[in-house]
């Protein structure tokens, strides 16, 4: 779930790379570059999204505000009645 929220902050269009790939006349090279480029950008975006979401989850207020995850206070709710 966090990847869907956070990835928008890390995906940036690189206009020059797109123009370069579209200017290549060899179809198979163009497709290969597109696949490698998109996979590379996707991996970076996913890794950064997971890293930032793990940092946000450590703070109970930010976790609740951004992701809707409410962490109970363990001291209060761990007592047996």
LUMDREN-425930 format. One record per residue (C-alpha): x, y, z. Coordinates in steps of 0.5 Angstrom, whole numbers, plus 500, padded with zeros to 3 digits. Layout:
# residues N
XYZ...
# end
This chain:
# residues 81
500500500505505502509504495502507492502513496510514496512513489509519486515523490520519487518518479521524475520525468527525464525529458532528455532521456525520452528524446534520446530513446525516441530518436534511436532508429533501431527498434530493438535497441529503443525497446531495450533501452526503454525497458532497462531505463524504466526498470532502473527508475522503478527499482530506485523509486520502490527502494526509496518509497520503502525506506521513507515509509519505514522511517514514517512508521516509526513515529506513531503520529505521522504513521497515523496521519499519513498511512492510517496506521494506529499503534496502541500504547503497549504499556496500557494494552499489554496489562491482563485484566
# end
